[in-house]
Amino acid sequence: MEENVDYELVTRSDENDHWDIRILTGEFIETIINFGTIKVSEDGEHLNFDFSVKYSPVDDSADNVDLQSTAGAILLSIIENSIKETNER
């Protein structure tokens, strides 16, 4: 997943320090999600997260396995971009 190609970060109108994610490509185009809790498992081998669907033109819920996979790929992309930006400083 690539930021500003497959998804984009959008500021929430009510909070400037929180972001929603709008999906721009694929099965869930124009769906807007928001990540909640993100944590690493105790063994350090798994990343657990939850998210909610703020809007979806295809009426998908966070229980949809394909949407969960898409959200996971987006989250991984965001984390990788953050690490890359930190290392470039």
LOLUM-968352 format. One record per residue (C-alpha): residue in one letter; x, y, z. Coordinates in steps of 0.001 Angstrom, whole numbers, padded with zeros to 6 digits, always signed. Each point is the difference from the previous one (the first is absolute). Layout:
aXYZ;...
//
This chain:
m+000000+000000+000000;e+001239+003444-000841;e-001061+003212+001725;n-001756+002490-002300;v-000424-002744-002595;d-001901-002801+001762;y-001063+001990+003066;e+000225+003477+001445;l+000103+001401+003499;v-002705+002560+000705;t-000269+002152+003095;r-003147-000309+002011;s-002031+003152-000009;d-000327-000116+003783;e+003602-000912+000905;n+003185+001221-001664;d+002247-002605+001643;h-001956-003061-001172;w-000338-001407-003498;d-002453-002077-001951;i+001044-002017-003027;r-001862+000157-003322;i+000558-003009-002240;l+000589+001137-003584;t+000324-003283-001909;g-001287-003555-000012;e-003118-001662+001302;f-000569+002539+002790;i+000484+003234-001959;e-001232+003108+001861;t-000347-001941+003260;i+001236+002043+002951;i+001497-001812+002981;n+001509+001036+003295;f+002507-001998+002025;g-000553-000447+003708;t+002318-001994+002237;i+003233-001246-001534;k+002317-002214+002035;v+002726-002597-000342;s-000668-003421+001528;e+001990-001022+003076;d+002191-002323-002068;g+000744+002899-002362;e-001005-002000-003048;h-003463+001371-000723;l-001513+003408-000474;n-003561+000246+001250;f-002265+002870-000962;d-003602+000988-000176;f-001698+002418-002314;s-003420+001356-000732;v-001720+000821-003254;k-001031+003660-000084;y-001524-000158-003471;s-000329-002610-002720;p-001937+000220-003256;v-000131-003812-000044;d-001355-000345+003550;d+002958-002006+001297;s+000703-000434+003667;a+003223-000564+001912;d-001005-003689+000181;n+000655-000436-003745;v+003155-002149-000296;d+001049+001598-003300;l-000374+003475+001487;q+002038-001127+003023;s+002787-001104-002362;t-000147+003313-001840;a+000117+001924+003285;g+002978-002092+001124;a+001863+000735-003238;i-000699+003720+000413;l+001166-000044+003614;l+003207-001789-001001;s+000599+002615-002691;i-000529+002846+002480;i+002421-001576+002484;e+002629-000644-002695;n-000310+003606-001245;s+000385+001302+003543;i+003128-002102+000602;k+001468+001124-003338;e-000662+003669+000783;t+001520-000362+003475;n+003147-001642-001394;e+000408+002739-002614;r+000231+002719+002638;
//
